[in-house]
């Protein structure tokens, strides 16, 4: 069963087209990386799938069912979205914020608490559990919000029915916590969760994503495995930069080096 399909999707929620003729398909357990210059449409595509903006034409299917046909509660149990900026100014503790991800579920307090413990450990926020969220640093807040969305799909991933949308999940994180996020995403994908993430770190994307979709002016400029998409010609045409693309010395992936 396909986790996500976009068929000739266009979106123009404020009159001007944000996305035009987007065709994508994602299977359970696959990771799709979105790349492109600022304003290319990466966040708009994530917001479209999340339901923040509507399609103007085309089809958007989640689990082979049109998105609009999903009851909200059912969809909330299988789809989680982490935007670039998560505004929360209430004096909730870290543990309470993470537990918000379990609200759509009816799995019981014990099962929910077990999941909260697991995702806090996976994002290295267990030691922060009693801290008030507004008092955290930017990087700490990012990890807490990631733990929240992981909690939302943690138990539905094993059934191959979960879809996780991440918009710049490594923003404000140091290198060690970037790697922690990468491992959390990989582990969730191994369990069957389909993941779409927008990311500006090409080498991080090359090592994490099964497929890269490059957006330019709201259109797909390229789509395929990282080794096929990340070429000097693509970077020259889409990003207007010169790069050298080499084989990574330790892993089977391309290594992008700016000139």
Residue, then its C-alpha position, 0 to 999 in steps of 0.5 A: x500500500x502506498x503511504x502518500x501519493x500526489x498526482x498532478x497536484x497544484x496549490x494556490x491558496x492565496x491566488x498565486x500558485x505555490x505548487x504546480x503539477x507535483x507528482x510524487x509517491x512514497x511507500x511505507x518505510x521510505x524517506x523522501x527528502x525535499x531540497x530546493x532554494x528558499x521559497x521553492x515550495x518545500x514548506x508549502x508541500x509539507x503544509x499541503x500534505x498536513x492539511x494547512x493549505x488545500x489543493x487547487x487541482x490534482x489528487x492527494x492520497x494518504x494510504x490510497x484514500x483521498x486526504x479529505x475523506x479521512x476522519x480527523x481523529x483517524x488521520x491524527x493517529x497516523x499523520x504528524x507534522x513538525x513545522x519550522x516554528x512551533x509556537x507554545x508559550x504556556x508553562x507546560x513541562x517538557x514531559x507534558x508537551x511530549x505527551x500532547x502527541x498521544x492525545x489522538x490515541x486511546x491506548x491508555x495511560x500506561x501505554x502512553x507513558x511508555x511511549x513518552x519515555x521512549x521518544x524522550x530517550x530517542x531525542x535526548x530530552x529525558x533529563x529535561x522532563x520537569x523543565x518548563x518549555x518556554x525556558x528552554x533554548x532553541x535547540x532544546x525546544x526543537x528536540x522536544x517538539x520532535x519528541x512530540x510528533x514521534x509520540x504521535x506516530x510511534x505505535x502506528x509505524x509498526x503497522x506501516x500506516x504512519x506518515x511523518x512530515x518534518x520541516x527542517x528538523x535539525x535547525x538549531x541542533x548541534x552535530x551530536x543532536x543532528x545525528x540523534x535526529x537522523x538515527x530516530x528518523x532511520x529507526x522509525x522508517x525501519x519500522x514502516x513509517x513513511x517520512x517526508x522532510x525538508x532539509x538544507x544539509x545536502x550531505x545529511x539528506x544524501x545519507x538519510x533519504x531514499x529519494x530526493x525531490x528538488x523543488x524550484x518555483x513550486x515545480x519538481x526540478x528533479x526527483x530520484x535517488x540522491x546519487x542520481x539527483x545530486x549532480x554538479x549540473x543540478x546544483x548549477x541550474x537550480x541553486x546557481x552554485x558550483x559544487x563538486x560531487x564525490x563518493x563518500x569515503x565511508x558510506x555509499x552516498x554522494x558527498x557534496x562539496x562547495x567550490 
